[in-house]
C-alpha cells in the first residue's frame, strides 16, 4: 500500500463528488475543503474523520 498525503488521498477519494456536495455532507466550507485538497491547510483529526465518513472511506493515522 502506498502512503499518500491527506490532500492526495482526499482528491482521489472524492472522485466525481463536488466540493460543494462534500461541504454539505461535512459542514466544512467548500473553500476550506479546497485548502485541504491543495495542501494549503492541514485538517484536524476530527475534520479528517468527518471527510472520510462523508466519502465512505477508512483512513489510518501514522501507518
mmCIF file of the N, C-alpha and C atoms, coordinates in Angstrom:
data_MODEL
# 
_entry.id   MODEL 
# 
loop_
_atom_site.group_PDB 
_atom_site.id 
_atom_site.type_symbol 
_atom_site.label_atom_id 
_atom_site.label_alt_id 
_atom_site.label_comp_id 
_atom_site.label_asym_id 
_atom_site.label_entity_id 
_atom_site.label_seq_id 
_atom_site.pdbx_PDB_ins_code 
_atom_site.Cartn_x 
_atom_site.Cartn_y 
_atom_site.Cartn_z 
_atom_site.occupancy 
_atom_site.B_iso_or_equiv 
_atom_site.pdbx_formal_charge 
_atom_site.auth_seq_id 
_atom_site.auth_comp_id 
_atom_site.auth_asym_id 
_atom_site.auth_atom_id 
_atom_site.pdbx_PDB_model_num 
ATOM 1   N N  . UNK A 1 1  ? 0.833   -1.174 0.000  1.00 0.00 ? 1  UNK A N  1 
ATOM 2   C CA . UNK A 1 1  ? 0.000   0.000  0.000  1.00 0.00 ? 1  UNK A CA 1 
ATOM 3   C C  . UNK A 1 1  ? 0.881   1.242  0.000  1.00 0.00 ? 1  UNK A C  1 
ATOM 4   N N  . UNK A 1 2  ? 0.577   2.170  -0.883 1.00 0.00 ? 2  UNK A N  1 
ATOM 5   C CA . UNK A 1 2  ? 1.341   3.406  -0.986 1.00 0.00 ? 2  UNK A CA 1 
ATOM 6   C C  . UNK A 1 2  ? 0.793   4.432  0.000  1.00 0.00 ? 2  UNK A C  1 
ATOM 7   N N  . UNK A 1 3  ? 1.685   5.020  0.774  1.00 0.00 ? 3  UNK A N  1 
ATOM 8   C CA . UNK A 1 3  ? 1.279   6.095  1.667  1.00 0.00 ? 3  UNK A CA 1 
ATOM 9   C C  . UNK A 1 3  ? 1.170   7.371  0.855  1.00 0.00 ? 3  UNK A C  1 
ATOM 10  N N  . UNK A 1 4  ? 0.138   8.158  1.146  1.00 0.00 ? 4  UNK A N  1 
ATOM 11  C CA . UNK A 1 4  ? -0.013  9.411  0.433  1.00 0.00 ? 4  UNK A CA 1 
ATOM 12  C C  . UNK A 1 4  ? -0.418  10.501 1.413  1.00 0.00 ? 4  UNK A C  1 
ATOM 13  N N  . UNK A 1 5  ? -0.189  11.715 0.994  1.00 0.00 ? 5  UNK A N  1 
ATOM 14  C CA . UNK A 1 5  ? -0.606  12.861 1.799  1.00 0.00 ? 5  UNK A CA 1 
ATOM 15  C C  . UNK A 1 5  ? -2.126  12.902 1.842  1.00 0.00 ? 5  UNK A C  1 
ATOM 16  N N  . UNK A 1 6  ? -2.660  13.501 2.902  1.00 0.00 ? 6  UNK A N  1 
ATOM 17  C CA . UNK A 1 6  ? -4.109  13.588 3.026  1.00 0.00 ? 6  UNK A CA 1 
ATOM 18  C C  . UNK A 1 6  ? -4.705  14.339 1.844  1.00 0.00 ? 6  UNK A C  1 
ATOM 19  N N  . UNK A 1 7  ? -4.011  15.361 1.351  1.00 0.00 ? 7  UNK A N  1 
ATOM 20  C CA . UNK A 1 7  ? -4.526  16.127 0.208  1.00 0.00 ? 7  UNK A CA 1 
ATOM 21  C C  . UNK A 1 7  ? -4.685  15.239 -1.020 1.00 0.00 ? 7  UNK A C  1 
ATOM 22  N N  . UNK A 1 8  ? -3.726  14.372 -1.269 1.00 0.00 ? 8  UNK A N  1 
ATOM 23  C CA . UNK A 1 8  ? -3.803  13.440 -2.406 1.00 0.00 ? 8  UNK A CA 1 
ATOM 24  C C  . UNK A 1 8  ? -4.917  12.418 -2.184 1.00 0.00 ? 8  UNK A C  1 
ATOM 25  N N  . UNK A 1 9  ? -4.979  11.907 -0.969 1.00 0.00 ? 9  UNK A N  1 
ATOM 26  C CA . UNK A 1 9  ? -5.997  10.926 -0.619 1.00 0.00 ? 9  UNK A CA 1 
ATOM 27  C C  . UNK A 1 9  ? -7.395  11.508 -0.802 1.00 0.00 ? 9  UNK A C  1 
ATOM 28  N N  . UNK A 1 10 ? -7.585  12.719 -0.320 1.00 0.00 ? 10 UNK A N  1 
ATOM 29  C CA . UNK A 1 10 ? -8.891  13.365 -0.388 1.00 0.00 ? 10 UNK A CA 1 
ATOM 30  C C  . UNK A 1 10 ? -9.331  13.566 -1.836 1.00 0.00 ? 10 UNK A C  1 
ATOM 31  N N  . UNK A 1 11 ? -8.420  14.047 -2.645 1.00 0.00 ? 11 UNK A N  1 
ATOM 32  C CA . UNK A 1 11 ? -8.723  14.277 -4.071 1.00 0.00 ? 11 UNK A CA 1 
ATOM 33  C C  . UNK A 1 11 ? -9.104  12.972 -4.759 1.00 0.00 ? 11 UNK A C  1 
ATOM 34  N N  . UNK A 1 12 ? -8.366  11.915 -4.483 1.00 0.00 ? 12 UNK A N  1 
ATOM 35  C CA . UNK A 1 12 ? -8.643  10.615 -5.105 1.00 0.00 ? 12 UNK A CA 1 
ATOM 36  C C  . UNK A 1 12 ? -9.958  10.027 -4.593 1.00 0.00 ? 12 UNK A C  1 
ATOM 37  N N  . UNK A 1 13 ? -10.184 10.119 -3.289 1.00 0.00 ? 13 UNK A N  1 
ATOM 38  C CA . UNK A 1 13 ? -11.383 9.531  -2.696 1.00 0.00 ? 13 UNK A CA 1 
ATOM 39  C C  . UNK A 1 13 ? -12.648 10.287 -3.084 1.00 0.00 ? 13 UNK A C  1 
ATOM 40  N N  . UNK A 1 14 ? -12.526 11.581 -3.314 1.00 0.00 ? 14 UNK A N  1 
ATOM 41  C CA . UNK A 1 14 ? -13.686 12.402 -3.665 1.00 0.00 ? 14 UNK A CA 1 
ATOM 42  C C  . UNK A 1 14 ? -14.230 12.046 -5.034 1.00 0.00 ? 14 UNK A C  1 
ATOM 43  N N  . UNK A 1 15 ? -13.367 11.621 -5.949 1.00 0.00 ? 15 UNK A N  1 
ATOM 44  C CA . UNK A 1 15 ? -13.807 11.218 -7.285 1.00 0.00 ? 15 UNK A CA 1 
ATOM 45  C C  . UNK A 1 15 ? -14.594 12.305 -7.976 1.00 0.00 ? 15 UNK A C  1 
ATOM 46  N N  . UNK A 1 16 ? -15.824 11.986 -8.380 1.00 0.00 ? 16 UNK A N  1 
ATOM 47  C CA . UNK A 1 16 ? -16.672 12.935 -9.107 1.00 0.00 ? 16 UNK A CA 1 
ATOM 48  C C  . UNK A 1 16 ? -17.497 13.834 -8.193 1.00 0.00 ? 16 UNK A C  1 
ATOM 49  N N  . UNK A 1 17 ? -17.437 13.612 -6.880 1.00 0.00 ? 17 UNK A N  1 
ATOM 50  C CA . UNK A 1 17 ? -18.217 14.432 -5.964 1.00 0.00 ? 17 UNK A CA 1 
ATOM 51  C C  . UNK A 1 17 ? -17.650 15.856 -5.942 1.00 0.00 ? 17 UNK A C  1 
ATOM 52  N N  . UNK A 1 18 ? -18.520 16.836 -6.020 1.00 0.00 ? 18 UNK A N  1 
ATOM 53  C CA . UNK A 1 18 ? -18.062 18.225 -5.981 1.00 0.00 ? 18 UNK A CA 1 
ATOM 54  C C  . UNK A 1 18 ? -17.682 18.613 -4.554 1.00 0.00 ? 18 UNK A C  1 
ATOM 55  N N  . UNK A 1 19 ? -16.866 19.647 -4.447 1.00 0.00 ? 19 UNK A N  1 
ATOM 56  C CA . UNK A 1 19 ? -16.515 20.162 -3.132 1.00 0.00 ? 19 UNK A CA 1 
ATOM 57  C C  . UNK A 1 19 ? -17.753 20.704 -2.425 1.00 0.00 ? 19 UNK A C  1 
ATOM 58  N N  . UNK A 1 20 ? -18.703 21.237 -3.198 1.00 0.00 ? 20 UNK A N  1 
ATOM 59  C CA . UNK A 1 20 ? -19.935 21.759 -2.603 1.00 0.00 ? 20 UNK A CA 1 
ATOM 60  C C  . UNK A 1 20 ? -20.769 20.641 -1.990 1.00 0.00 ? 20 UNK A C  1 
ATOM 61  N N  . UNK A 1 21 ? -20.828 19.502 -2.647 1.00 0.00 ? 21 UNK A N  1 
ATOM 62  C CA . UNK A 1 21 ? -21.546 18.350 -2.099 1.00 0.00 ? 21 UNK A CA 1 
ATOM 63  C C  . UNK A 1 21 ? -20.849 17.852 -0.834 1.00 0.00 ? 21 UNK A C  1 
ATOM 64  N N  . UNK A 1 22 ? -19.532 17.767 -0.888 1.00 0.00 ? 22 UNK A N  1 
ATOM 65  C CA . UNK A 1 22 ? -18.775 17.328 0.286  1.00 0.00 ? 22 UNK A CA 1 
ATOM 66  C C  . UNK A 1 22 ? -18.960 18.316 1.433  1.00 0.00 ? 22 UNK A C  1 
ATOM 67  N N  . UNK A 1 23 ? -19.018 19.598 1.123  1.00 0.00 ? 23 UNK A N  1 
ATOM 68  C CA . UNK A 1 23 ? -19.247 20.621 2.144  1.00 0.00 ? 23 UNK A CA 1 
ATOM 69  C C  . UNK A 1 23 ? -20.603 20.421 2.813  1.00 0.00 ? 23 UNK A C  1 
ATOM 70  N N  . UNK A 1 24 ? -21.628 20.127 2.026  1.00 0.00 ? 24 UNK A N  1 
ATOM 71  C CA . UNK A 1 24 ? -22.955 19.879 2.585  1.00 0.00 ? 24 UNK A CA 1 
ATOM 72  C C  . UNK A 1 24 ? -22.941 18.669 3.506  1.00 0.00 ? 24 UNK A C  1 
ATOM 73  N N  . UNK A 1 25 ? -22.204 17.642 3.135  1.00 0.00 ? 25 UNK A N  1 
ATOM 74  C CA . UNK A 1 25 ? -22.167 16.401 3.916  1.00 0.00 ? 25 UNK A CA 1 
ATOM 75  C C  . UNK A 1 25 ? -21.337 16.524 5.190  1.00 0.00 ? 25 UNK A C  1 
ATOM 76  N N  . UNK A 1 26 ? -20.370 17.437 5.204  1.00 0.00 ? 26 UNK A N  1 
ATOM 77  C CA . UNK A 1 26 ? -19.456 17.528 6.344  1.00 0.00 ? 26 UNK A CA 1 
ATOM 78  C C  . UNK A 1 26 ? -19.687 18.743 7.234  1.00 0.00 ? 26 UNK A C  1 
ATOM 79  N N  . UNK A 1 27 ? -20.311 19.790 6.699  1.00 0.00 ? 27 UNK A N  1 
ATOM 80  C CA . UNK A 1 27 ? -20.442 21.035 7.454  1.00 0.00 ? 27 UNK A CA 1 
ATOM 81  C C  . UNK A 1 27 ? -19.169 21.867 7.423  1.00 0.00 ? 27 UNK A C  1 
ATOM 82  N N  . UNK A 1 28 ? -18.221 21.491 6.576  1.00 0.00 ? 28 UNK A N  1 
ATOM 83  C CA . UNK A 1 28 ? -16.974 22.233 6.389  1.00 0.00 ? 28 UNK A CA 1 
ATOM 84  C C  . UNK A 1 28 ? -17.134 23.019 5.092  1.00 0.00 ? 28 UNK A C  1 
ATOM 85  N N  . UNK A 1 29 ? -16.726 24.277 5.066  1.00 0.00 ? 29 UNK A N  1 
ATOM 86  C CA . UNK A 1 29 ? -16.923 25.081 3.862  1.00 0.00 ? 29 UNK A CA 1 
ATOM 87  C C  . UNK A 1 29 ? -16.163 24.498 2.670  1.00 0.00 ? 29 UNK A C  1 
ATOM 88  N N  . UNK A 1 30 ? -16.702 24.735 1.487  1.00 0.00 ? 30 UNK A N  1 
ATOM 89  C CA . UNK A 1 30 ? -16.041 24.275 0.263  1.00 0.00 ? 30 UNK A CA 1 
ATOM 90  C C  . UNK A 1 30 ? -14.659 24.910 0.132  1.00 0.00 ? 30 UNK A C  1 
ATOM 91  N N  . UNK A 1 31 ? -14.530 26.162 0.550  1.00 0.00 ? 31 UNK A N  1 
ATOM 92  C CA . UNK A 1 31 ? -13.231 26.851 0.486  1.00 0.00 ? 31 UNK A CA 1 
ATOM 93  C C  . UNK A 1 31 ? -12.205 26.155 1.379  1.00 0.00 ? 31 UNK A C  1 
ATOM 94  N N  . UNK A 1 32 ? -12.628 25.781 2.596  1.00 0.00 ? 32 UNK A N  1 
ATOM 95  C CA . UNK A 1 32 ? -11.702 25.090 3.499  1.00 0.00 ? 32 UNK A CA 1 
ATOM 96  C C  . UNK A 1 32 ? -11.344 23.718 2.954  1.00 0.00 ? 32 UNK A C  1 
ATOM 97  N N  . UNK A 1 33 ? -12.322 23.014 2.396  1.00 0.00 ? 33 UNK A N  1 
ATOM 98  C CA . UNK A 1 33 ? -12.044 21.707 1.788  1.00 0.00 ? 33 UNK A CA 1 
ATOM 99  C C  . UNK A 1 33 ? -11.047 21.855 0.644  1.00 0.00 ? 33 UNK A C  1 
ATOM 100 N N  . UNK A 1 34 ? -11.202 22.902 -0.153 1.00 0.00 ? 34 UNK A N  1 
ATOM 101 C CA . UNK A 1 34 ? -10.261 23.154 -1.257 1.00 0.00 ? 34 UNK A CA 1 
ATOM 102 C C  . UNK A 1 34 ? -8.859  23.395 -0.706 1.00 0.00 ? 34 UNK A C  1 
ATOM 103 N N  . UNK A 1 35 ? -8.760  24.102 0.408  1.00 0.00 ? 35 UNK A N  1 
ATOM 104 C CA . UNK A 1 35 ? -7.452  24.328 1.026  1.00 0.00 ? 35 UNK A CA 1 
ATOM 105 C C  . UNK A 1 35 ? -6.826  23.026 1.495  1.00 0.00 ? 35 UNK A C  1 
ATOM 106 N N  . UNK A 1 36 ? -7.622  22.127 2.063  1.00 0.00 ? 36 UNK A N  1 
ATOM 107 C CA . UNK A 1 36 ? -7.099  20.821 2.462  1.00 0.00 ? 36 UNK A CA 1 
ATOM 108 C C  . UNK A 1 36 ? -6.621  20.051 1.235  1.00 0.00 ? 36 UNK A C  1 
ATOM 109 N N  . UNK A 1 37 ? -7.427  20.077 0.188  1.00 0.00 ? 37 UNK A N  1 
ATOM 110 C CA . UNK A 1 37 ? -7.125  19.299 -1.009 1.00 0.00 ? 37 UNK A CA 1 
ATOM 111 C C  . UNK A 1 37 ? -5.884  19.821 -1.732 1.00 0.00 ? 37 UNK A C  1 
ATOM 112 N N  . UNK A 1 38 ? -5.646  21.104 -1.641 1.00 0.00 ? 38 UNK A N  1 
ATOM 113 C CA . UNK A 1 38 ? -4.472  21.709 -2.291 1.00 0.00 ? 38 UNK A CA 1 
ATOM 114 C C  . UNK A 1 38 ? -3.239  21.697 -1.398 1.00 0.00 ? 38 UNK A C  1 
ATOM 115 N N  . UNK A 1 39 ? -3.420  21.216 -0.163 1.00 0.00 ? 39 UNK A N  1 
ATOM 116 C CA . UNK A 1 39 ? -2.289  21.151 0.763  1.00 0.00 ? 39 UNK A CA 1 
ATOM 117 C C  . UNK A 1 39 ? -1.961  22.486 1.396  1.00 0.00 ? 39 UNK A C  1 
ATOM 118 N N  . UNK A 1 40 ? -2.839  23.465 1.289  1.00 0.00 ? 40 UNK A N  1 
ATOM 119 C CA . UNK A 1 40 ? -2.604  24.791 1.870  1.00 0.00 ? 40 UNK A CA 1 
ATOM 120 C C  . UNK A 1 40 ? -2.903  24.822 3.364  1.00 0.00 ? 40 UNK A C  1 
ATOM 121 N N  . UNK A 1 41 ? -3.773  23.918 3.812  1.00 0.00 ? 41 UNK A N  1 
ATOM 122 C CA . UNK A 1 41 ? -4.126  23.786 5.227  1.00 0.00 ? 41 UNK A CA 1 
ATOM 123 C C  . UNK A 1 41 ? -4.108  22.309 5.571  1.00 0.00 ? 41 UNK A C  1 
ATOM 124 N N  . UNK A 1 42 ? -3.923  22.031 6.853  1.00 0.00 ? 42 UNK A N  1 
ATOM 125 C CA . UNK A 1 42 ? -3.966  20.649 7.314  1.00 0.00 ? 42 UNK A CA 1 
ATOM 126 C C  . UNK A 1 42 ? -5.229  20.446 8.127  1.00 0.00 ? 42 UNK A C  1 
ATOM 127 N N  . UNK A 1 43 ? -5.935  19.385 7.827  1.00 0.00 ? 43 UNK A N  1 
ATOM 128 C CA . UNK A 1 43 ? -7.174  19.067 8.540  1.00 0.00 ? 43 UNK A CA 1 
ATOM 129 C C  . UNK A 1 43 ? -6.858  18.507 9.917  1.00 0.00 ? 43 UNK A C  1 
ATOM 130 N N  . UNK A 1 44 ? -7.682  18.867 10.892 1.00 0.00 ? 44 UNK A N  1 
ATOM 131 C CA . UNK A 1 44 ? -7.562  18.246 12.205 1.00 0.00 ? 44 UNK A CA 1 
ATOM 132 C C  . UNK A 1 44 ? -8.026  16.793 12.078 1.00 0.00 ? 44 UNK A C  1 
ATOM 133 N N  . UNK A 1 45 ? -7.736  16.004 13.081 1.00 0.00 ? 45 UNK A N  1 
ATOM 134 C CA . UNK A 1 45 ? -8.170  14.605 13.059 1.00 0.00 ? 45 UNK A CA 1 
ATOM 135 C C  . UNK A 1 45 ? -9.693  14.530 12.980 1.00 0.00 ? 45 UNK A C  1 
ATOM 136 N N  . UNK A 1 46 ? -10.383 15.379 13.732 1.00 0.00 ? 46 UNK A N  1 
ATOM 137 C CA . UNK A 1 46 ? -11.849 15.374 13.705 1.00 0.00 ? 46 UNK A CA 1 
ATOM 138 C C  . UNK A 1 46 ? -12.392 15.722 12.322 1.00 0.00 ? 46 UNK A C  1 
ATOM 139 N N  . UNK A 1 47 ? -11.800 16.717 11.691 1.00 0.00 ? 47 UNK A N  1 
ATOM 140 C CA . UNK A 1 47 ? -12.267 17.096 10.353 1.00 0.00 ? 47 UNK A CA 1 
ATOM 141 C C  . UNK A 1 47 ? -11.913 16.035 9.322  1.00 0.00 ? 47 UNK A C  1 
ATOM 142 N N  . UNK A 1 48 ? -10.738 15.440 9.436  1.00 0.00 ? 48 UNK A N  1 
ATOM 143 C CA . UNK A 1 48 ? -10.350 14.364 8.522  1.00 0.00 ? 48 UNK A CA 1 
ATOM 144 C C  . UNK A 1 48 ? -11.319 13.194 8.660  1.00 0.00 ? 48 UNK A C  1 
ATOM 145 N N  . UNK A 1 49 ? -11.704 12.895 9.905  1.00 0.00 ? 49 UNK A N  1 
ATOM 146 C CA . UNK A 1 49 ? -12.652 11.803 10.135 1.00 0.00 ? 49 UNK A CA 1 
ATOM 147 C C  . UNK A 1 49 ? -14.012 12.133 9.516  1.00 0.00 ? 49 UNK A C  1 
ATOM 148 N N  . UNK A 1 50 ? -14.470 13.380 9.639  1.00 0.00 ? 50 UNK A N  1 
ATOM 149 C CA . UNK A 1 50 ? -15.752 13.787 9.049  1.00 0.00 ? 50 UNK A CA 1 
ATOM 150 C C  . UNK A 1 50 ? -15.710 13.673 7.528  1.00 0.00 ? 50 UNK A C  1 
ATOM 151 N N  . UNK A 1 51 ? -14.596 14.067 6.936  1.00 0.00 ? 51 UNK A N  1 
ATOM 152 C CA . UNK A 1 51 ? -14.439 13.969 5.480  1.00 0.00 ? 51 UNK A CA 1 
ATOM 153 C C  . UNK A 1 51 ? -14.472 12.508 5.054  1.00 0.00 ? 51 UNK A C  1 
ATOM 154 N N  . UNK A 1 52 ? -13.754 11.673 5.763  1.00 0.00 ? 52 UNK A N  1 
ATOM 155 C CA . UNK A 1 52 ? -13.723 10.248 5.415  1.00 0.00 ? 52 UNK A CA 1 
ATOM 156 C C  . UNK A 1 52 ? -15.088 9.592  5.581  1.00 0.00 ? 52 UNK A C  1 
ATOM 157 N N  . UNK A 1 53 ? -15.821 9.950  6.638  1.00 0.00 ? 53 UNK A N  1 
ATOM 158 C CA . UNK A 1 53 ? -17.181 9.415  6.802  1.00 0.00 ? 53 UNK A CA 1 
ATOM 159 C C  . UNK A 1 53 ? -18.065 9.831  5.628  1.00 0.00 ? 53 UNK A C  1 
ATOM 160 N N  . UNK A 1 54 ? -17.961 11.095 5.220  1.00 0.00 ? 54 UNK A N  1 
ATOM 161 C CA . UNK A 1 54 ? -18.779 11.597 4.112  1.00 0.00 ? 54 UNK A CA 1 
ATOM 162 C C  . UNK A 1 54 ? -18.423 10.911 2.792  1.00 0.00 ? 54 UNK A C  1 
ATOM 163 N N  . UNK A 1 55 ? -17.160 10.507 2.656  1.00 0.00 ? 55 UNK A N  1 
ATOM 164 C CA . UNK A 1 55 ? -16.699 9.825  1.447  1.00 0.00 ? 55 UNK A CA 1 
ATOM 165 C C  . UNK A 1 55 ? -16.834 8.303  1.553  1.00 0.00 ? 55 UNK A C  1 
ATOM 166 N N  . UNK A 1 56 ? -17.246 7.847  2.737  1.00 0.00 ? 56 UNK A N  1 
ATOM 167 C CA . UNK A 1 56 ? -17.430 6.415  2.984  1.00 0.00 ? 56 UNK A CA 1 
ATOM 168 C C  . UNK A 1 56 ? -16.132 5.631  2.786  1.00 0.00 ? 56 UNK A C  1 
ATOM 169 N N  . UNK A 1 57 ? -15.042 6.182  3.342  1.00 0.00 ? 57 UNK A N  1 
ATOM 170 C CA . UNK A 1 57 ? -13.742 5.528  3.272  1.00 0.00 ? 57 UNK A CA 1 
ATOM 171 C C  . UNK A 1 57 ? -13.132 5.490  4.674  1.00 0.00 ? 57 UNK A C  1 
ATOM 172 N N  . UNK A 1 58 ? -12.157 4.623  4.867  1.00 0.00 ? 58 UNK A N  1 
ATOM 173 C CA . UNK A 1 58 ? -11.449 4.473  6.129  1.00 0.00 ? 58 UNK A CA 1 
ATOM 174 C C  . UNK A 1 58 ? -10.061 5.053  5.976  1.00 0.00 ? 58 UNK A C  1 
ATOM 175 N N  . UNK A 1 59 ? -9.564  5.660  7.038  1.00 0.00 ? 59 UNK A N  1 
ATOM 176 C CA . UNK A 1 59 ? -8.183  6.147  6.996  1.00 0.00 ? 59 UNK A CA 1 
ATOM 177 C C  . UNK A 1 59 ? -7.444  5.693  8.231  1.00 0.00 ? 59 UNK A C  1 
ATOM 178 N N  . UNK A 1 60 ? -6.128  5.598  8.112  1.00 0.00 ? 60 UNK A N  1 
ATOM 179 C CA . UNK A 1 60 ? -5.264  5.205  9.220  1.00 0.00 ? 60 UNK A CA 1 
ATOM 180 C C  . UNK A 1 60 ? -4.251  6.311  9.447  1.00 0.00 ? 60 UNK A C  1 
ATOM 181 N N  . UNK A 1 61 ? -4.057  6.658  10.677 1.00 0.00 ? 61 UNK A N  1 
ATOM 182 C CA . UNK A 1 61 ? -3.105  7.720  11.018 1.00 0.00 ? 61 UNK A CA 1 
ATOM 183 C C  . UNK A 1 61 ? -1.767  7.096  11.350 1.00 0.00 ? 61 UNK A C  1 
ATOM 184 N N  . UNK A 1 62 ? -0.706  7.634  10.745 1.00 0.00 ? 62 UNK A N  1 
ATOM 185 C CA . UNK A 1 62 ? 0.644   7.247  11.084 1.00 0.00 ? 62 UNK A CA 1 
ATOM 186 C C  . UNK A 1 62 ? 0.977   5.789  10.860 1.00 0.00 ? 62 UNK A C  1 
ATOM 187 N N  . UNK A 1 63 ? 0.563   5.254  9.750  1.00 0.00 ? 63 UNK A N  1 
ATOM 188 C CA . UNK A 1 63 ? 0.792   3.841  9.443  1.00 0.00 ? 63 UNK A CA 1 
ATOM 189 C C  . UNK A 1 63 ? 2.246   3.482  9.410  1.00 0.00 ? 63 UNK A C  1 
# 
